[in-house]
Amino acid sequence: MAAAAKSSFLLDVKPWGDETDMGKLEEAVRSVNMEGLTWGASRLAPVEYGVKKLQIVVTLVNDLVSVDGLIEDHLCVAPMDEYVQSCDVGINQICKQSPA
């Protein structure tokens, strides 16, 4: 039986402004826990005027989680929207799994 196909994404999570606590923003993002979702490395990257965005890698099992569902249903709704203004997919890489 073949292993489940996975996709990795680099998400650009943008805060409301330079006063947003980026540590709490990342903590809130990483608190999203779903079957088939694995959070990876992250970093803060400058946007403009002192504002930074969170860039975070997420790996999803394609049959269990969609990136659109993750963003629309979990990252850009209350209470997450206290920190998150918007979330975009920066890079998409499909990981083909070899048979087990």
Backbone as JSON Lines, residues from 0, in Angstrom:
{"i":0,"aa":"M","n":[0.85,-1.19,0.0],"ca":[0.0,0.0,0.0],"c":[0.89,1.25,0.0]}
{"i":1,"aa":"A","n":[0.54,2.21,-0.8],"ca":[1.34,3.44,-0.93],"c":[1.09,4.37,0.25]}
{"i":2,"aa":"A","n":[2.13,5.08,0.63],"ca":[1.99,6.09,1.69],"c":[1.16,7.25,1.15]}
{"i":3,"aa":"A","n":[0.53,7.96,2.06],"ca":[-0.32,9.09,1.68],"c":[0.51,10.2,1.05]}
{"i":4,"aa":"A","n":[-0.03,10.81,0.0],"ca":[0.63,11.95,-0.63],"c":[0.53,13.16,0.27]}
{"i":5,"aa":"K","n":[1.61,13.92,0.33],"ca":[1.67,15.11,1.18],"c":[2.09,16.31,0.36]}
{"i":6,"aa":"S","n":[1.7,17.47,0.83],"ca":[2.14,18.73,0.23],"c":[2.7,19.61,1.33]}
{"i":7,"aa":"S","n":[3.79,20.3,1.03],"ca":[4.37,21.27,1.97],"c":[4.16,22.67,1.43]}
{"i":8,"aa":"F","n":[3.84,23.57,2.33],"ca":[3.57,24.96,1.96],"c":[4.35,25.88,2.88]}
{"i":9,"aa":"L","n":[4.77,27.01,2.34],"ca":[5.3,28.09,3.15],"c":[4.19,29.13,3.24]}
{"i":10,"aa":"L","n":[3.65,29.31,4.43],"ca":[2.57,30.27,4.63],"c":[3.15,31.6,5.07]}
{"i":11,"aa":"D","n":[2.63,32.68,4.51],"ca":[2.95,34.04,4.93],"c":[1.78,34.53,5.76]}
{"i":12,"aa":"V","n":[1.99,34.6,7.07],"ca":[0.93,35.02,7.99],"c":[1.21,36.46,8.4]}
{"i":13,"aa":"K","n":[0.31,37.35,8.01],"ca":[0.53,38.78,8.24],"c":[-0.3,39.27,9.41]}
{"i":14,"aa":"P","n":[0.33,40.04,10.32],"ca":[-0.37,40.58,11.48],"c":[-1.1,41.87,11.12]}
{"i":15,"aa":"W","n":[-1.86,42.4,12.09],"ca":[-2.57,43.66,11.89],"c":[-1.63,44.85,11.85]}
{"i":16,"aa":"G","n":[-0.51,44.77,12.55],"ca":[0.41,45.9,12.55],"c":[1.65,45.6,13.36]}
{"i":17,"aa":"D","n":[2.48,46.62,13.55],"ca":[3.76,46.41,14.24],"c":[3.59,46.22,15.74]}
{"i":18,"aa":"E","n":[2.4,46.44,16.28],"ca":[2.17,46.23,17.71],"c":[1.67,44.83,18.03]}
{"i":19,"aa":"T","n":[1.4,44.03,17.0],"ca":[0.96,42.66,17.21],"c":[2.1,41.86,17.84]}
{"i":20,"aa":"D","n":[1.8,41.12,18.89],"ca":[2.78,40.26,19.55],"c":[3.01,39.04,18.65]}
{"i":21,"aa":"M","n":[4.14,39.02,17.96],"ca":[4.42,37.96,16.99],"c":[4.63,36.6,17.65]}
{"i":22,"aa":"G","n":[5.09,36.6,18.9],"ca":[5.22,35.34,19.63],"c":[3.85,34.72,19.88]}
{"i":23,"aa":"K","n":[2.88,35.56,20.25],"ca":[1.52,35.06,20.47],"c":[0.86,34.67,19.15]}
{"i":24,"aa":"L","n":[1.17,35.41,18.09],"ca":[0.63,35.05,16.78],"c":[1.12,33.66,16.39]}
{"i":25,"aa":"E","n":[2.42,33.42,16.52],"ca":[2.95,32.09,16.16],"c":[2.37,31.01,17.07]}
{"i":26,"aa":"E","n":[2.26,31.3,18.34],"ca":[1.67,30.34,19.28],"c":[0.24,30.0,18.86]}
{"i":27,"aa":"A","n":[-0.53,31.0,18.47],"ca":[-1.91,30.79,18.04],"c":[-1.95,29.94,16.77]}
{"i":28,"aa":"V","n":[-1.08,30.24,15.81],"ca":[-1.03,29.47,14.57],"c":[-0.69,28.02,14.87]}
{"i":29,"aa":"R","n":[0.34,27.8,15.67],"ca":[0.76,26.43,15.98],"c":[-0.26,25.68,16.84]}
{"i":30,"aa":"S","n":[-1.19,26.39,17.45],"ca":[-2.21,25.73,18.27],"c":[-3.25,25.02,17.41]}
{"i":31,"aa":"V","n":[-3.29,25.33,16.11],"ca":[-4.21,24.62,15.21],"c":[-3.67,23.2,15.07]}
{"i":32,"aa":"N","n":[-4.49,22.24,15.47],"ca":[-4.07,20.84,15.5],"c":[-5.14,20.02,14.8]}
{"i":33,"aa":"M","n":[-4.75,19.38,13.71],"ca":[-5.67,18.56,12.94],"c":[-4.94,17.3,12.48]}
{"i":34,"aa":"E","n":[-5.69,16.23,12.3],"ca":[-5.09,15.02,11.74],"c":[-4.58,15.35,10.33]}
{"i":35,"aa":"G","n":[-3.34,14.99,10.06],"ca":[-2.76,15.22,8.74],"c":[-2.04,16.55,8.6]}
{"i":36,"aa":"L","n":[-1.89,17.3,9.69],"ca":[-1.24,18.61,9.66],"c":[0.0,18.57,10.55]}
{"i":37,"aa":"T","n":[1.13,19.01,10.02],"ca":[2.37,19.1,10.79],"c":[3.01,20.46,10.56]}
{"i":38,"aa":"W","n":[3.23,21.2,11.65],"ca":[3.9,22.49,11.55],"c":[5.4,22.27,11.52]}
{"i":39,"aa":"G","n":[6.11,23.1,10.79],"ca":[7.56,22.99,10.67],"c":[8.26,24.26,11.09]}
{"i":40,"aa":"A","n":[9.37,24.53,10.44],"ca":[10.22,25.68,10.78],"c":[9.49,26.99,10.49]}
{"i":41,"aa":"S","n":[9.92,28.02,11.22],"ca":[9.32,29.34,11.02],"c":[10.38,30.42,11.18]}
{"i":42,"aa":"R","n":[10.05,31.61,10.68],"ca":[10.91,32.77,10.86],"c":[10.06,34.02,10.68]}
{"i":43,"aa":"L","n":[10.57,35.13,11.19],"ca":[9.92,36.42,10.98],"c":[10.63,37.11,9.83]}
{"i":44,"aa":"A","n":[9.86,37.65,8.9],"ca":[10.42,38.33,7.74],"c":[9.83,39.74,7.66]}
{"i":45,"aa":"P","n":[10.67,40.73,7.34],"ca":[10.16,42.1,7.25],"c":[9.16,42.26,6.11]}
{"i":46,"aa":"V","n":[8.13,43.1,6.36],"ca":[7.15,43.43,5.32],"c":[7.38,44.87,4.91]}
{"i":47,"aa":"E","n":[7.03,45.82,5.81],"ca":[7.25,47.25,5.57],"c":[6.94,48.01,6.85]}
{"i":48,"aa":"Y","n":[7.52,49.17,6.98],"ca":[7.26,50.08,8.1],"c":[7.39,49.4,9.46]}
{"i":49,"aa":"G","n":[8.36,48.53,9.62],"ca":[8.59,47.86,10.89],"c":[7.7,46.66,11.14]}
{"i":50,"aa":"V","n":[6.79,46.37,10.23],"ca":[5.9,45.22,10.37],"c":[6.64,43.98,9.87]}
{"i":51,"aa":"K","n":[6.49,42.88,10.6],"ca":[7.06,41.61,10.18],"c":[5.93,40.61,9.99]}
{"i":52,"aa":"K","n":[6.16,39.65,9.1],"ca":[5.2,38.57,8.91],"c":[5.83,37.27,9.39]}
{"i":53,"aa":"L","n":[4.99,36.34,9.77],"ca":[5.44,35.02,10.15],"c":[5.45,34.16,8.9]}
{"i":54,"aa":"Q","n":[6.59,33.58,8.59],"ca":[6.67,32.59,7.52],"c":[6.83,31.25,8.2]}
{"i":55,"aa":"I","n":[5.91,30.34,7.92],"ca":[5.91,29.05,8.61],"c":[5.61,27.93,7.62]}
{"i":56,"aa":"V","n":[6.35,26.84,7.75],"ca":[6.17,25.68,6.89],"c":[5.11,24.78,7.5]}
{"i":57,"aa":"V","n":[4.21,24.31,6.65],"ca":[3.2,23.35,7.09],"c":[3.18,22.22,6.07]}
{"i":58,"aa":"T","n":[3.1,20.99,6.57],"ca":[2.98,19.82,5.7],"c":[1.61,19.21,5.95]}
{"i":59,"aa":"L","n":[0.9,18.95,4.85],"ca":[-0.46,18.44,4.94],"c":[-0.58,17.11,4.21]}
{"i":60,"aa":"V","n":[-1.32,16.17,4.8],"ca":[-1.68,14.95,4.1],"c":[-2.84,15.32,3.18]}
{"i":61,"aa":"N","n":[-2.64,15.19,1.89],"ca":[-3.59,15.7,0.9],"c":[-5.01,15.18,1.07]}
{"i":62,"aa":"D","n":[-5.17,13.92,1.46],"ca":[-6.51,13.35,1.6],"c":[-7.22,13.8,2.87]}
{"i":63,"aa":"L","n":[-6.51,14.43,3.8],"ca":[-7.1,14.8,5.09],"c":[-7.3,16.3,5.28]}
{"i":64,"aa":"V","n":[-6.39,17.1,4.74],"ca":[-6.42,18.55,4.99],"c":[-6.13,19.3,3.7]}
{"i":65,"aa":"S","n":[-6.88,20.37,3.46],"ca":[-6.57,21.24,2.32],"c":[-5.99,22.55,2.86]}
{"i":66,"aa":"V","n":[-5.09,23.14,2.11],"ca":[-4.5,24.4,2.56],"c":[-5.56,25.5,2.6]}
{"i":67,"aa":"D","n":[-6.49,25.48,1.63],"ca":[-7.56,26.49,1.64],"c":[-8.43,26.36,2.88]}
{"i":68,"aa":"G","n":[-8.77,25.12,3.24],"ca":[-9.57,24.89,4.44],"c":[-8.84,25.33,5.7]}
{"i":69,"aa":"L","n":[-7.55,25.04,5.77],"ca":[-6.74,25.46,6.91],"c":[-6.78,26.97,7.07]}
{"i":70,"aa":"I","n":[-6.56,27.69,5.97],"ca":[-6.52,29.15,6.03],"c":[-7.9,29.73,6.32]}
{"i":71,"aa":"E","n":[-8.91,29.31,5.55],"ca":[-10.24,29.91,5.66],"c":[-10.98,29.52,6.94]}
{"i":72,"aa":"D","n":[-10.82,28.26,7.38],"ca":[-11.59,27.77,8.51],"c":[-10.87,27.86,9.85]}
{"i":73,"aa":"H","n":[-9.56,28.09,9.83],"ca":[-8.81,28.07,11.09],"c":[-7.93,29.29,11.32]}
{"i":74,"aa":"L","n":[-7.26,29.79,10.29],"ca":[-6.28,30.85,10.5],"c":[-6.84,32.27,10.35]}
{"i":75,"aa":"C","n":[-7.93,32.43,9.64],"ca":[-8.47,33.78,9.39],"c":[-9.85,33.99,9.99]}
{"i":76,"aa":"V","n":[-10.15,33.28,11.07],"ca":[-11.45,33.41,11.75],"c":[-11.2,33.65,13.24]}
{"i":77,"aa":"A","n":[-12.24,34.09,13.95],"ca":[-12.13,34.3,15.4],"c":[-11.82,32.97,16.08]}
{"i":78,"aa":"P","n":[-11.02,32.94,17.12],"ca":[-10.33,34.07,17.74],"c":[-8.97,34.39,17.1]}
{"i":79,"aa":"M","n":[-8.59,33.61,16.09],"ca":[-7.28,33.79,15.45],"c":[-7.14,35.17,14.81]}
{"i":80,"aa":"D","n":[-8.26,35.73,14.35],"ca":[-8.19,37.01,13.65],"c":[-7.84,38.18,14.57]}
{"i":81,"aa":"E","n":[-7.7,37.9,15.86],"ca":[-7.18,38.92,16.78],"c":[-5.73,39.25,16.42]}
{"i":82,"aa":"Y","n":[-5.0,38.26,15.91],"ca":[-3.6,38.42,15.54],"c":[-3.38,38.46,14.03]}
{"i":83,"aa":"V","n":[-4.14,37.65,13.3],"ca":[-3.9,37.42,11.87],"c":[-4.78,38.33,11.02]}
{"i":84,"aa":"Q","n":[-4.13,39.16,10.2],"ca":[-4.87,39.98,9.24],"c":[-5.13,39.18,7.97]}
{"i":85,"aa":"S","n":[-4.1,38.47,7.49],"ca":[-4.25,37.66,6.29],"c":[-3.21,36.55,6.28]}
{"i":86,"aa":"C","n":[-3.47,35.56,5.45],"ca":[-2.56,34.43,5.32],"c":[-2.54,34.03,3.85]}
{"i":87,"aa":"D","n":[-1.34,33.95,3.3],"ca":[-1.17,33.59,1.89],"c":[-0.21,32.42,1.77]}
{"i":88,"aa":"V","n":[-0.37,31.67,0.69],"ca":[0.56,30.58,0.39],"c":[1.74,31.17,-0.36]}
{"i":89,"aa":"G","n":[2.93,31.08,0.24],"ca":[4.13,31.6,-0.39],"c":[4.73,30.63,-1.38]}
{"i":90,"aa":"I","n":[4.89,29.37,-0.97],"ca":[5.49,28.34,-1.81],"c":[4.71,27.05,-1.6]}
{"i":91,"aa":"N","n":[4.51,26.31,-2.68],"ca":[3.81,25.04,-2.63],"c":[4.72,23.98,-3.22]}
{"i":92,"aa":"Q","n":[4.96,22.92,-2.46],"ca":[5.78,21.82,-2.96],"c":[5.07,20.52,-2.67]}
{"i":93,"aa":"I","n":[4.8,19.75,-3.72],"ca":[4.15,18.46,-3.55],"c":[5.22,17.42,-3.28]}
{"i":94,"aa":"C","n":[5.0,16.64,-2.24],"ca":[5.94,15.58,-1.85],"c":[5.33,14.25,-2.27]}
{"i":95,"aa":"K","n":[5.91,13.61,-3.25],"ca":[5.41,12.3,-3.66],"c":[6.07,11.25,-2.78]}
{"i":96,"aa":"Q","n":[5.25,10.42,-2.19],"ca":[5.74,9.39,-1.29],"c":[5.95,8.09,-2.08]}
{"i":97,"aa":"S","n":[7.01,7.4,-1.77],"ca":[7.25,6.12,-2.4],"c":[6.43,5.05,-1.68]}
{"i":98,"aa":"P","n":[6.14,3.95,-2.33],"ca":[5.36,2.89,-1.68],"c":[6.03,2.4,-0.41]}
{"i":99,"aa":"A","n":[5.21,2.03,0.54],"ca":[5.72,1.55,1.84],"c":[6.19,0.13,1.73]}
